[in-house]
């Protein structure tokens, strides 16, 4: 009682100190729960960020394509006659109409960070007897590298795309037995082919992508595909990846082109990420409930043990409100103390993870971040949980009949 | 009348009201205690002494009759007002001393003032120190309550009962758990408090020797006051 704290604090802290063993056990329990939540949240956030970064660093967040060609059956209003079968038309390789204007419009939108036009189509990569079907993407290096950072993925040579240059995936290079500096003949399905020099070999992070992909300068691809001045798609990146679908829909509505977001093209991945978030949230809720019931159980026992003291305090003139607040405070203190230790536990686990769990090359499997918001959130939530859990015991304590309580 | 510290008019107390096992413990008790009276309440076990004391102490509400503390009718007061009145006007000394074990002697005496005012201050501590000195416990002021003898604890309880300078002290067999010497010591202390502060004291006791030293003896049998007398002069101190 050396401090100037109000009665409720003095009584709550003294009661907690008196039941040291109970207090320390429940704080340990809360700490373990909070530690699990902190570590799991950090692990999940780290792993999600890692997966998304890996997936999205090899593709655009949104791809704009020319609208699909649809068959429009001729109808004659005079004679009610219609074709019985309407065949779906084949999709020709064709340019996005007025793509320069679309690029300029989209680039002006606030929620788009990079725009890059692309002319791409199927071709054959030929070297001697060996032939491979590849997708050749003609890009403007300056713009495209802001979307897919090819220079970071180069394993040999450089990511240079002049008129005569080609950058190929690692598997394609090994299949064809070529390396940097070698010549490679590229033949489109229609029209004459050309011979290009391999300037770089890239690892795109997946075997099939490495087998199929080759990059050339935009105008080289336009010439090969017979799309002079045209582009087949426009790649975009957005600052908020989870808003990609919304942005895509807005762009589609504004420009009339087909706009596909990564969420639509990677539905399974998106679902998996969402499922993880749901799983994490449920674990948090159930751990939180376990903490709440633990605190409630301890406080109910404490109210029973302290019933005589409650009776004495009531006889001395302590109001029901004062008794209620003493136990609510105890709950809050247990929650807060537990969350502080728990945050320390969680942080230690995160640091340990960084030290122990590594890739074969010694880099961390995926980086876990010590986000201060996570700790503040855990502390606030645990304190509120403690207070909420204390409500039932506190009401019980406050309602104790002093006569019965004193008699014991 | 104005000087009455306590006035009971036809106080009744029944339990299990409205059920087949309803039982009335107090059947219309009338009692008036004036300022500075030192009164013993005697009666066999089950006569309703403790119930009466709880009703007077505002720990329990009567089922009938009127109860005045310091001339104030307590009938219409809500729990909050009763708690406040109890804290300020009535001091309790229980048989099993009932100190708060987690607190020191000094803190136990500070407690009623702390509960009343919310925050501790130096004045409270000073007053608690003076009260402990008056009961001769200054050397033990920082001892935890559990580390003191029964007599010492009961002295602390008396000091605590005095903390709010109440007009009425209710003592429920305050010496029942003490040896003869310690019992007489605590009784003398209450008597001294009564004399120096003019505090009205109502003391429940089975001890005829101590009762004989009171100014007035009330006999309660089966929930009725059957005697209200002055102790016989012949019954001296043991």
Interface residues (C-beta under 8 A of the other chain):
Chain A: X1 X3 X4 X5 X6 X7 X10 X14 X15 X17 X18 X308 X309 X311 X312 X313 X314 X315 X316 X317 X318 X319 X320 X322 X402 X403 X406
Chain B: X54 X57 X59 X60 X79 X80 X83 X84 X86 X87 X88 X92 X94 X98 X99 X100 X101 X102 X103 X107 X110 X111 X112 X114 X115 X116 X118 X119 X120 X121 X125 X160 X164
